[in-house]
Amino acid sequence: MKKTIVLSICLLTMLLACHKNRNAVTQIKDSGMLLEITRLKNGQGDPGTLDYAVRLIPDKKLLADKDKSFRNSLWYSMDSCFYLVKGQRKIYSAIVQPIANGVAGTFEYMLSFNEEDLRAGNWSLTYDDRYLNHKKYNLSVPEE
């Protein structure tokens, strides 16, 4: 009986901990690509910085005809591919850090935007693909 109670308490604690740490994920999918964006919590509390994790998951068919040099581009040349848009105004990410996630065929990035007035208004994150299918993707920015 004591084992059951202890296991129940442990299970309940784990479930509550998992639920508390969930972040909102916005997805967009079309033929050939799935994009996921997650708002990262800012540990320093800087009101002028917005941080996001972005995952690109291209279809295997899209990757099949690419040579190995395009992977270098997806690691080192993504700086101008991500930006926030509001009307005619664009704000490029101050940091685009690739993340080695260990999952073949997926690409992850941490984005950080430094701008004091980002929280005012409706911004959308644009991913302008230059290496896989050459399309633009607009994602609504998840709220905190």
DSSP file with accessible surface (Angstrom, degrees, kcal/mol):
  #  RESIDUE AA STRUCTURE BP1 BP2  ACC     N-H-->O    O-->H-N    N-H-->O    O-->H-N    TCO  KAPPA ALPHA  PHI   PSI    X-CA   Y-CA   Z-CA
    1    1 A M     >        0   0  174      0, 0.0     4,-1.9     0, 0.0     5,-0.2   0.000 360.0 360.0 360.0 -42.6    0.0    0.0    0.0
    2    2 A K  H  >  +     0   0  177      1,-0.2     4,-2.6     2,-0.2     5,-0.2   0.882 360.0  54.9 -63.9 -37.1    2.8    2.4    0.9
    3    3 A K  H  > S+     0   0  171      1,-0.2     4,-2.8     2,-0.2     5,-0.2   0.914 107.2  50.0 -61.2 -42.7    4.5    1.7   -2.5
    4    4 A T  H  > S+     0   0   88      2,-0.2     4,-2.4     1,-0.2    -1,-0.2   0.917 111.7  47.4 -63.1 -42.3    1.3    2.6   -4.4
    5    5 A I  H  X S+     0   0   88     -4,-1.9     4,-2.4     2,-0.2    -2,-0.2   0.938 113.6  47.3 -66.4 -44.9    1.0    5.9   -2.5
    6    6 A V  H  X S+     0   0   86     -4,-2.6     4,-2.5     1,-0.2    -2,-0.2   0.932 113.8  47.8 -63.2 -44.3    4.6    6.8   -3.1
    7    7 A L  H  X S+     0   0  116     -4,-2.8     4,-2.6    -5,-0.2    -1,-0.2   0.899 111.1  51.5 -64.1 -38.4    4.4    5.9   -6.8
    8    8 A S  H  X S+     0   0   67     -4,-2.4     4,-2.5    -5,-0.2    -1,-0.2   0.918 110.6  47.8 -64.0 -42.4    1.2    7.9   -7.2
    9    9 A I  H  X S+     0   0   99     -4,-2.4     4,-2.5     2,-0.2    -2,-0.2   0.925 112.6  49.1 -65.8 -42.3    2.8   10.9   -5.6
   10   10 A C  H  X S+     0   0   66     -4,-2.5     4,-2.3     2,-0.2    -2,-0.2   0.926 112.5  47.8 -62.0 -43.9    5.9   10.6   -7.8
   11   11 A L  H  X S+     0   0   97     -4,-2.6     4,-2.4     2,-0.2    -2,-0.2   0.928 112.0  49.1 -63.6 -44.1    3.7   10.3  -10.9
   12   12 A L  H  X S+     0   0  104     -4,-2.5     4,-2.4     1,-0.2     5,-0.2   0.919 110.9  50.8 -62.8 -41.6    1.6   13.2  -10.0
   13   13 A T  H  X S+     0   0   85     -4,-2.5     4,-2.3     1,-0.2    -1,-0.2   0.918 110.7  48.6 -62.6 -43.3    4.7   15.4   -9.3
   14   14 A M  H  X S+     0   0  120     -4,-2.3     4,-2.3     2,-0.2    -1,-0.2   0.914 111.4  49.8 -64.7 -41.4    6.2   14.5  -12.7
   15   15 A L  H  X S+     0   0  106     -4,-2.4     4,-2.2     1,-0.2    -2,-0.2   0.917 111.9  47.6 -64.4 -42.4    3.0   15.2  -14.5
   16   16 A L  H  X S+     0   0  109     -4,-2.4     4,-2.1     1,-0.2    -1,-0.2   0.900 111.5  50.9 -66.0 -38.0    2.6   18.6  -12.8
   17   17 A A  H  X S+     0   0   47     -4,-2.3     4,-1.3    -5,-0.2    -2,-0.2   0.914 110.8  48.5 -66.1 -41.0    6.3   19.5  -13.6
   18   18 A C  H  < S+     0   0   77     -4,-2.3     4,-0.3     1,-0.2     3,-0.2   0.921 112.0  48.8 -65.1 -42.7    5.9   18.6  -17.2
   19   19 A H  H >< S+     0   0  128     -4,-2.2     3,-1.1     1,-0.2    -2,-0.2   0.906 107.9  54.8 -65.6 -38.0    2.7   20.7  -17.6
   20   20 A K  H 3< S+     0   0  171     -4,-2.1    -1,-0.2     1,-0.2    -2,-0.2   0.834 108.5  47.9 -66.5 -31.7    4.2   23.7  -15.9
   21   21 A N  T 3< S+     0   0  120     -4,-1.3    -1,-0.2    -3,-0.2     2,-0.2   0.387  81.1 122.0 -94.3   4.6    7.2   23.8  -18.3
   22   22 A R    <   -     0   0  179     -3,-1.1     2,-0.3    -4,-0.3    -3,-0.0  -0.481  45.9-156.9 -71.5 138.3    5.3   23.5  -21.6
   23   23 A N        -     0   0   65     -2,-0.2     2,-0.3    18,-0.0    17,-0.1  -0.834  26.9-100.5-110.4 151.9    5.7   26.3  -24.1
   24   24 A A        -     0   0   65     -2,-0.3    15,-0.8   119,-0.2     2,-0.5  -0.531  37.0-158.1 -71.4 131.8    3.3   27.2  -26.8
   25   25 A V  E     -A   38   0A  74     -2,-0.3     2,-0.5    13,-0.2    13,-0.2  -0.963   3.3-159.0-115.0 126.4    4.5   25.9  -30.2
   26   26 A T  E     -A   37   0A  35     11,-2.6    11,-2.4    -2,-0.5     2,-0.3  -0.901  14.6-167.4-102.6 133.5    3.2   27.4  -33.4
   27   27 A Q  E     -A   36   0A 116     -2,-0.5     2,-0.4     9,-0.2     9,-0.2  -0.916  14.9-175.1-122.3 149.4    3.5   25.2  -36.5
   28   28 A I  E     -A   35   0A  54      7,-2.1     7,-2.8    -2,-0.3     2,-0.4  -0.989  11.0-177.2-139.7 133.5    3.1   25.9  -40.2
   29   29 A K  E     +A   34   0A 129     -2,-0.4     2,-0.3     5,-0.2     5,-0.2  -0.994  10.5 156.4-133.5 137.1    3.2   23.1  -42.8
   30   30 A D  E >   -A   33   0A  44      3,-2.3     3,-1.2    -2,-0.4     2,-0.6  -0.810  60.6 -51.7-138.8-172.8    3.1   23.1  -46.5
   31   31 A S  T 3  S+     0   0   94     -2,-0.3     3,-0.0     1,-0.2    -2,-0.0  -0.510 127.1   5.8 -67.3 111.6    4.3   20.7  -49.2
   32   32 A G  T 3  S+     0   0   11     -2,-0.6    27,-2.4    25,-0.0     2,-0.3   0.197 120.1  60.7 107.7 -16.7    7.9   20.0  -48.4
   33   33 A M  E <   -AB  30  58A   0     -3,-1.2    -3,-2.3    25,-0.3     2,-0.4  -0.996  46.9-167.1-151.4 140.7    8.4   21.8  -45.0
   34   34 A L  E     -AB  29  57A  30     23,-1.6    23,-2.9    -2,-0.3     2,-0.4  -0.998  15.8-168.7-122.3 129.2    7.3   21.9  -41.4
   35   35 A L  E     -AB  28  56A   0     -7,-2.8    -7,-2.1    -2,-0.4     2,-0.4  -0.964   2.8-171.7-118.0 138.1    8.3   24.9  -39.3
   36   36 A E  E     -AB  27  55A  31     19,-2.0    19,-2.5    -2,-0.4     2,-0.4  -0.991   1.2-169.6-127.6 136.6    7.8   25.0  -35.5
   37   37 A I  E     -AB  26  54A   1    -11,-2.4   -11,-2.6    -2,-0.4     2,-0.4  -0.991   2.9-175.7-128.6 135.8    8.4   28.1  -33.4
   38   38 A T  E     -AB  25  53A  26     15,-2.4    15,-2.7    -2,-0.4     2,-0.4  -0.997  25.6-126.8-130.1 132.5    8.5   28.3  -29.6
   39   39 A R  E     - B   0  52A  21    -15,-0.8     2,-0.4    -2,-0.4    13,-0.2  -0.642  26.3-145.1 -76.3 129.0    8.9   31.3  -27.4
   40   40 A L  E     - B   0  51A  50     11,-2.7    11,-0.6    -2,-0.4     2,-0.3  -0.800  17.5-115.5 -95.8 139.6   11.8   30.9  -25.0
   41   41 A K        -     0   0  166     -2,-0.4     2,-0.8     9,-0.1     9,-0.0  -0.537  26.3-126.8 -74.6 136.3   11.6   32.4  -21.5
   42   42 A N    >   -     0   0   35     -2,-0.3     3,-0.7     1,-0.2    -1,-0.1  -0.752  17.6-165.0 -88.7 111.8   14.1   35.2  -20.9
   43   43 A G  T 3  S+     0   0   83     -2,-0.8    -1,-0.2     1,-0.2    -2,-0.0   0.766  86.4  52.6 -68.2 -26.4   16.0   34.4  -17.8
   44   44 A Q  T 3  S-     0   0  173      2,-0.1    -1,-0.2     1,-0.0    -2,-0.0   0.620 101.1-130.5 -87.3 -13.0   17.5   37.9  -17.5
   45   45 A G    <   +     0   0   58     -3,-0.7    -2,-0.1     1,-0.2     3,-0.0   0.783  43.5 165.7  71.4  25.3   14.1   39.6  -17.7
   46   46 A D    >   -     0   0   60      1,-0.2     3,-1.5     2,-0.1    -1,-0.2  -0.647  27.0-157.1 -76.5 113.5   15.3   42.1  -20.4
   47   47 A P  T 3  S+     0   0   80      0, 0.0    72,-0.2     0, 0.0    -1,-0.2   0.692  88.0  60.0 -69.0 -13.9   12.1   43.7  -21.8
   48   48 A G  T 3  S+     0   0    2     69,-0.1    67,-2.5    70,-0.1     2,-0.4   0.319  93.3  78.1 -94.9   8.4   13.9   44.6  -25.0
   49   49 A T  E <   - C   0 114A  12     -3,-1.5     2,-0.4    65,-0.2    65,-0.2  -0.974  53.0-173.4-124.1 130.1   14.8   41.0  -26.0
   50   50 A L  E     - C   0 113A  11     63,-2.0    63,-2.8    -2,-0.4     2,-0.4  -0.988  11.3-165.1-117.8 129.8   12.6   38.3  -27.5
   51   51 A D  E     +BC  40 112A  24    -11,-0.6   -11,-2.7    -2,-0.4     2,-0.3  -0.938   9.1 176.3-120.3 139.0   14.0   34.8  -27.9
   52   52 A Y  E     -BC  39 111A   4     59,-2.5    59,-3.2    -2,-0.4     2,-0.5  -0.963  24.8-140.7-137.7 152.2   12.6   32.0  -29.9
   53   53 A A  E     -BC  38 110A  19    -15,-2.7   -15,-2.4    -2,-0.3     2,-0.4  -0.962  23.6-168.8-109.5 130.4   13.5   28.4  -30.9
   54   54 A V  E     -BC  37 109A   2     55,-2.8    55,-2.5    -2,-0.5     2,-0.5  -0.981   5.3-165.2-123.2 132.7   12.8   27.5  -34.5
   55   55 A R  E     -BC  36 108A  88    -19,-2.5   -19,-2.0    -2,-0.4     2,-0.5  -0.977   3.6-160.3-119.4 127.5   12.9   24.0  -36.0
   56   56 A L  E     -BC  35 107A   0     51,-3.6    51,-2.4    -2,-0.5   -21,-0.2  -0.935   8.4-177.8-104.5 126.2   12.9   23.4  -39.7
   57   57 A I  E     -B   34   0A  48    -23,-2.9   -23,-1.6    -2,-0.5    49,-0.2  -0.850   9.0-169.9-125.4  91.6   11.8   19.9  -40.8
   58   58 A P  E     -B   33   0A   9      0, 0.0   -25,-0.3     0, 0.0     2,-0.0  -0.513  30.4-101.7 -79.1 151.3   12.1   19.5  -44.5
   59   59 A D    >>  -     0   0   53    -27,-2.4     4,-1.4    -2,-0.2     3,-0.6  -0.360  29.8-116.0 -64.5 153.2   10.6   16.4  -46.3
   60   60 A K  H 3> S+     0   0  184      1,-0.2     4,-1.7     2,-0.2    -1,-0.1   0.849 115.7  59.1 -61.9 -33.2   13.1   13.8  -47.3
   61   61 A K  H 3> S+     0   0  173      1,-0.2     4,-0.7     2,-0.2    -1,-0.2   0.877 103.3  52.5 -63.2 -35.6   12.3   14.4  -51.0
   62   62 A L  H <4 S+     0   0   34     -3,-0.6     3,-0.2     1,-0.2    -1,-0.2   0.863 113.7  42.7 -69.1 -33.9   13.4   18.0  -50.6
   63   63 A L  H >< S+     0   0   25     -4,-1.4     3,-1.4     1,-0.2    -1,-0.2   0.729  97.5  77.9 -81.9 -22.3   16.7   16.9  -49.1
   64   64 A A  H 3< S+     0   0   83     -4,-1.7    -1,-0.2     1,-0.3    -2,-0.2   0.851  95.6  43.4 -61.5 -38.0   17.4   14.1  -51.5
   65   65 A D  T 3< S+     0   0  126     -4,-0.7     2,-0.3    -3,-0.2    -1,-0.3   0.383  94.8  98.7 -93.3   8.3   18.5   16.3  -54.5
   66   66 A K    <   -     0   0   58     -3,-1.4     2,-0.1    -4,-0.1    66,-0.0  -0.705  65.9-135.7 -95.5 144.9   20.7   18.6  -52.4
   67   67 A D    >   -     0   0  103     -2,-0.3     3,-1.0     1,-0.1     4,-0.4  -0.358  33.4 -96.8 -87.5 177.8   24.5   18.2  -52.1
   68   68 A K  T >> S+     0   0  181      1,-0.2     3,-0.8     2,-0.2     4,-0.8   0.737 113.8  72.2 -70.5 -20.9   26.4   18.5  -48.8
   69   69 A S  H 3> S+     0   0   69      1,-0.2     4,-1.3     2,-0.2     3,-0.4   0.807  86.6  64.2 -68.2 -25.4   27.4   22.1  -49.4
   70   70 A F  H <> S+     0   0   15     -3,-1.0     4,-2.1     1,-0.2    -1,-0.2   0.833  93.5  62.7 -68.3 -26.4   23.8   23.3  -48.7
   71   71 A R  H <> S+     0   0   97     -3,-0.8     4,-1.2    -4,-0.4    -1,-0.2   0.893  99.6  53.8 -64.8 -36.8   24.1   22.0  -45.1
   72   72 A N  H  X S+     0   0   99     -4,-0.8     4,-2.8    -3,-0.4     5,-0.3   0.895 107.3  51.4 -62.0 -39.1   26.9   24.5  -44.5
   73   73 A S  H  X S+     0   0   32     -4,-1.3     4,-2.2     1,-0.2    -2,-0.2   0.905 107.7  51.8 -63.4 -40.1   24.6   27.2  -45.7
   74   74 A L  H  < S+     0   0    0     -4,-2.1    -1,-0.2     1,-0.2    -2,-0.2   0.722 117.0  40.8 -70.5 -18.9   21.9   26.0  -43.2
   75   75 A W  H  < S+     0   0   88     -4,-1.2    -2,-0.2    -3,-0.3    -1,-0.2   0.831 131.6  17.8 -91.4 -38.8   24.5   26.1  -40.4
   76   76 A Y  H  < S+     0   0  172     -4,-2.8    -3,-0.2    -5,-0.2     3,-0.2   0.516 118.5  53.1-119.2  -5.8   26.4   29.3  -41.1
   77   77 A S  S  < S+     0   0   55     -4,-2.2     3,-0.3    -5,-0.3    -1,-0.1  -0.065  71.6 101.3-125.7  36.7   24.4   31.6  -43.5
   78   78 A M    >>  +     0   0    3      1,-0.2     3,-1.7    -3,-0.2     4,-0.6   0.407  45.4 107.2-100.9   4.2   21.0   31.9  -41.9
   79   79 A D  T 34 S+     0   0  106      1,-0.3     3,-0.4    -3,-0.2    14,-0.3   0.843  87.4  34.7 -55.3 -41.8   21.4   35.4  -40.4
   80   80 A S  T 34 S+     0   0   49     -3,-0.3    -1,-0.3     1,-0.2    -2,-0.1   0.349  99.3  81.5 -99.1  10.3   19.2   37.2  -42.8
   81   81 A C  T <4 S+     0   0    0     -3,-1.7    47,-2.8     1,-0.1     2,-0.5   0.705  87.6  57.9 -85.0 -20.6   16.6   34.4  -43.3
   82   82 A F  E  <  +E  127   0B   1     -4,-0.6    11,-1.4    -3,-0.4     2,-0.3  -0.939  63.9 145.4-115.2 130.2   14.7   35.2  -40.0
   83   83 A Y  E     -EF 126  92B   5     43,-1.9    43,-3.3    -2,-0.5     2,-0.4  -0.992  42.5-117.8-156.5 156.8   13.1   38.6  -39.3
   84   84 A L  E     -EF 125  91B   1      7,-2.9     7,-2.3    -2,-0.3     2,-0.4  -0.781  29.7-160.1 -94.8 142.3   10.1   40.1  -37.6
   85   85 A V  E     +EF 124  90B  30     39,-2.7    39,-2.0    -2,-0.4     2,-0.3  -0.979  21.3 166.8-128.2 135.6    7.6   42.1  -39.7
   86   86 A K  E >  S- F   0  89B  86      3,-2.0     3,-2.1    -2,-0.4     2,-0.3  -0.882  73.9 -48.1-143.8 107.8    5.0   44.7  -38.7
   87   87 A G  T 3  S-     0   0   66     -2,-0.3    -1,-0.0     1,-0.3    36,-0.0  -0.465 123.4 -22.0  65.3-123.5    3.6   46.6  -41.6
   88   88 A Q  T 3  S+     0   0  193     -2,-0.3     2,-0.4    -3,-0.1    -1,-0.3   0.454 115.8 104.0 -94.7  -1.9    6.6   47.8  -43.7
   89   89 A R  E <   -F   86   0B  98     -3,-2.1    -3,-2.0     2,-0.0     2,-0.4  -0.680  49.3-170.0 -90.7 132.3    9.1   47.5  -40.8
   90   90 A K  E     -F   85   0B 102     -2,-0.4     2,-0.5    -5,-0.2    -5,-0.2  -0.965   6.9-168.8-118.8 137.3   11.5   44.6  -40.6
   91   91 A I  E     -F   84   0B  16     -7,-2.3    -7,-2.9    -2,-0.4     2,-0.2  -0.980  15.8-147.3-125.4 115.9   13.7   43.7  -37.6
   92   92 A Y  E     -F   83   0B 109     -2,-0.5    -9,-0.2    -9,-0.2     2,-0.1  -0.525  31.0 -93.9 -80.7 150.3   16.4   41.1  -38.3
   93   93 A S        -     0   0   14    -11,-1.4    20,-0.2   -14,-0.3     3,-0.1  -0.378  22.9-149.3 -63.8 132.6   17.4   38.7  -35.6
   94   94 A A  S    S+     0   0   59     18,-2.0     2,-0.4     1,-0.2    19,-0.2   0.833  87.3  27.5 -70.8 -32.6   20.5   40.0  -33.6
   95   95 A I  E     +D  112   0A  76     17,-1.6    17,-1.7     2,-0.0     2,-0.5  -0.997  57.6 179.8-133.1 129.6   21.5   36.4  -33.0
   96   96 A V  E     -D  111   0A  18     -2,-0.4    15,-0.2    15,-0.2   -18,-0.1  -0.918  17.4-179.5-123.9 101.2   20.8   33.3  -35.1
   97   97 A Q  E     -D  110   0A 108     13,-2.7    13,-2.6    -2,-0.5     2,-0.1  -0.906  21.3-137.8-107.2 114.4   22.5   30.4  -33.3
   98   98 A P  E     -D  109   0A  24      0, 0.0     2,-0.5     0, 0.0    11,-0.3  -0.459  17.0-147.0 -67.2 144.3   22.2   26.9  -34.9
   99   99 A I  E     -D  108   0A  61      9,-2.7     2,-1.0    -2,-0.1     9,-0.7  -0.970   8.7-136.6-117.3 123.9   21.5   24.2  -32.4
  100  100 A A        +     0   0   84     -2,-0.5     7,-0.1     1,-0.2     9,-0.0  -0.696  31.1 170.2 -78.5 105.2   22.9   20.7  -32.9
  101  101 A N        -     0   0   47     -2,-1.0    -1,-0.2     5,-0.2     3,-0.1   0.534  41.8-126.1 -98.2  -8.8   19.9   18.6  -32.0
  102  102 A G  S    S+     0   0   81      1,-0.2     2,-0.7     4,-0.1    -2,-0.1   0.552  70.5 123.0  78.5   6.0   21.1   15.2  -33.1
  103  103 A V    >   -     0   0   84      3,-0.1     3,-1.5     0, 0.0    -1,-0.2  -0.900  62.4-128.8-106.0 114.1   18.1   14.5  -35.3
  104  104 A A  T 3  S+     0   0  100     -2,-0.7     3,-0.1     1,-0.2     0, 0.0  -0.323  89.1  18.7 -61.9 136.4   19.1   13.9  -38.9
  105  105 A G  T 3  S+     0   0   16      1,-0.3     2,-0.3   -42,-0.0    -1,-0.2   0.517 104.2  98.3  83.5   5.7   17.3   16.0  -41.5
  106  106 A T    <   -     0   0   20     -3,-1.5     2,-0.4   -49,-0.2    -1,-0.3  -0.919  53.8-157.3-122.8 154.9   16.1   18.7  -39.1
  107  107 A F  E     -C   56   0A  11    -51,-2.4   -51,-3.6    -2,-0.3     2,-0.4  -0.998   8.5-169.2-134.1 129.8   17.6   22.1  -38.4
  108  108 A E  E     -CD  55  99A  30     -9,-0.7    -9,-2.7    -2,-0.4     2,-0.3  -0.930   3.8-176.8-123.5 148.9   17.1   24.1  -35.2
  109  109 A Y  E     -CD  54  98A   2    -55,-2.5   -55,-2.8    -2,-0.4     2,-0.5  -0.988  22.0-140.9-142.0 147.0   18.0   27.7  -34.4
  110  110 A M  E     -CD  53  97A  50    -13,-2.6   -13,-2.7    -2,-0.3     2,-0.4  -0.946  26.1-163.6-104.9 126.2   17.8   30.0  -31.4
  111  111 A L  E     -CD  52  96A   0    -59,-3.2   -59,-2.5    -2,-0.5     2,-0.4  -0.913   8.4-171.6-112.3 140.7   16.8   33.5  -32.4
  112  112 A S  E     -CD  51  95A   9    -17,-1.7   -18,-2.0    -2,-0.4   -17,-1.6  -0.993   4.1-164.0-134.6 125.8   17.2   36.6  -30.3
  113  113 A F  E     -C   50   0A   0    -63,-2.8   -63,-2.0    -2,-0.4     2,-0.7  -0.937   3.4-160.6-111.3 128.1   15.7   40.0  -31.2
  114  114 A N  E     +C   49   0A  90     -2,-0.5     2,-0.3   -65,-0.2   -65,-0.2  -0.876  40.5 122.1-110.0 100.4   17.0   43.2  -29.5
  115  115 A E    >   -     0   0   64    -67,-2.5     3,-1.2    -2,-0.7     4,-0.2  -0.903  53.1-141.9-160.1 128.8   14.5   46.0  -29.9
  116  116 A E  T 3  S+     0   0  145     -2,-0.3     3,-0.4     1,-0.2    -1,-0.1   0.835  98.8  44.8 -64.2 -34.4   12.7   48.0  -27.2
  117  117 A D  T >  S+     0   0   68      1,-0.2     3,-0.8     2,-0.1    -1,-0.2   0.155  76.2 109.3-102.0  22.4    9.3   48.3  -28.8
  118  118 A L  T <  S+     0   0    3     -3,-1.2    -1,-0.2     1,-0.2     5,-0.1   0.841  72.8  59.4 -65.7 -31.9    8.9   44.7  -30.1
  119  119 A R  T 3  S+     0   0  101     -3,-0.4     2,-0.5   -72,-0.2    -1,-0.2   0.726  87.7  86.1 -74.2 -19.4    6.1   43.9  -27.6
  120  120 A A  S <  S-     0   0   60     -3,-0.8     2,-0.1     2,-0.1    -3,-0.0  -0.691  91.9  -1.0 -83.8 126.2    3.8   46.6  -28.8
  121  121 A G  S    S-     0   0   42     -2,-0.5     2,-0.7     1,-0.1   -35,-0.0  -0.256  99.3 -51.2  93.8 179.9    1.7   45.6  -31.7
  122  122 A N        -     0   0  144     -2,-0.1     2,-0.3    18,-0.0    -3,-0.1  -0.868  55.7-177.2-102.2 110.0    1.3   42.4  -33.8
  123  123 A W        -     0   0   22     -2,-0.7    18,-1.3    -5,-0.1     2,-0.4  -0.751   9.2-158.6-101.7 150.3    4.5   41.1  -35.1
  124  124 A S  E     -EG  85 140B  34    -39,-2.0   -39,-2.7    -2,-0.3     2,-0.5  -0.986  16.8-128.8-127.9 143.1    4.9   38.1  -37.3
  125  125 A L  E     -EG  84 139B   1     14,-2.9    14,-3.2    -2,-0.4     2,-0.5  -0.778  23.2-158.3 -89.8 128.7    8.1   36.1  -37.8
  126  126 A T  E     -EG  83 138B   3    -43,-3.3   -43,-1.9    -2,-0.5     2,-0.6  -0.922   8.9-164.6-109.9 131.7    9.1   35.5  -41.4
  127  127 A Y  E     -EG  82 137B   0     10,-2.8    10,-2.5    -2,-0.5     2,-0.9  -0.973   6.3-164.4-111.9 114.3   11.4   32.7  -42.5
  128  128 A D  E     - G   0 136B  31    -47,-2.8     2,-0.3    -2,-0.6     8,-0.2  -0.843  15.1-147.0-100.7  97.1   12.7   33.5  -46.0
  129  129 A D        +     0   0    2      6,-2.5    -2,-0.0    -2,-0.9   -51,-0.0  -0.497  28.9 165.3 -72.3 127.2   14.0   30.1  -47.2
  130  130 A R  S    S+     0   0   85     -2,-0.3    -1,-0.1     4,-0.1     6,-0.0   0.441  71.4  38.6-116.8  -4.3   17.0   30.5  -49.5
  131  131 A Y  S    S+     0   0   53    -58,-0.0   -57,-0.1   -57,-0.0    -2,-0.1   0.625 116.3  31.5-125.5 -21.4   18.4   27.0  -49.5
  132  132 A L  S    S-     0   0    3      3,-0.1   -99,-0.0   -66,-0.0   -62,-0.0   0.838 133.1 -14.7-107.5 -67.9   15.7   24.3  -49.6
  133  133 A N  S    S-     0   0   29      2,-0.1    -3,-0.1  -101,-0.0  -100,-0.0   0.394  77.7-126.8-124.1   0.7   12.5   25.4  -51.4
  134  134 A H        +     0   0  128      1,-0.2     2,-0.3    -6,-0.0    -4,-0.1   0.815  61.9 133.8  59.5  39.2   12.9   29.2  -51.7
  135  135 A K        -     0   0   78     -8,-0.0    -6,-2.5     2,-0.0     2,-0.4  -0.755  53.7-124.2-112.4 161.6    9.5   30.1  -50.1
  136  136 A K  E     -G  128   0B 119     -2,-0.3     2,-0.4    -8,-0.2    -8,-0.2  -0.897  21.8-163.7-105.0 137.7    8.6   32.6  -47.5
  137  137 A Y  E     -G  127   0B   8    -10,-2.5   -10,-2.8    -2,-0.4     2,-0.5  -0.980   2.8-160.8-123.0 129.1    6.8   31.5  -44.4
  138  138 A N  E     -G  126   0B  97     -2,-0.4     2,-0.4   -12,-0.2   -12,-0.2  -0.956  11.2-176.4-111.9 124.4    5.0   33.9  -42.0
  139  139 A L  E     -G  125   0B   6    -14,-3.2   -14,-2.9    -2,-0.5     2,-0.2  -0.955  28.5-119.6-119.4 136.1    4.3   32.7  -38.5
  140  140 A S  E     -G  124   0B  82     -2,-0.4   -16,-0.2   -16,-0.2  -114,-0.1  -0.510  38.1-111.6 -70.5 141.3    2.4   34.6  -35.9
  141  141 A V        -     0   0   22    -18,-1.3   -18,-0.1    -2,-0.2    -1,-0.1  -0.644  30.2-121.8 -79.5 123.4    4.6   35.2  -32.9
  142  142 A P        -     0   0   11      0, 0.0     2,-0.1     0, 0.0    -1,-0.1  -0.377  26.1-124.4 -64.0 140.7    3.5   33.3  -29.8
  143  143 A E              0   0  152      1,-0.2  -119,-0.2    -2,-0.1  -104,-0.2  -0.345 360.0 360.0 -76.9 167.5    2.7   35.4  -26.8
  144  144 A E              0   0  161     -2,-0.1    -1,-0.2  -121,-0.1  -103,-0.0  -0.229 360.0 360.0 -65.2 360.0    4.4   34.8  -23.4
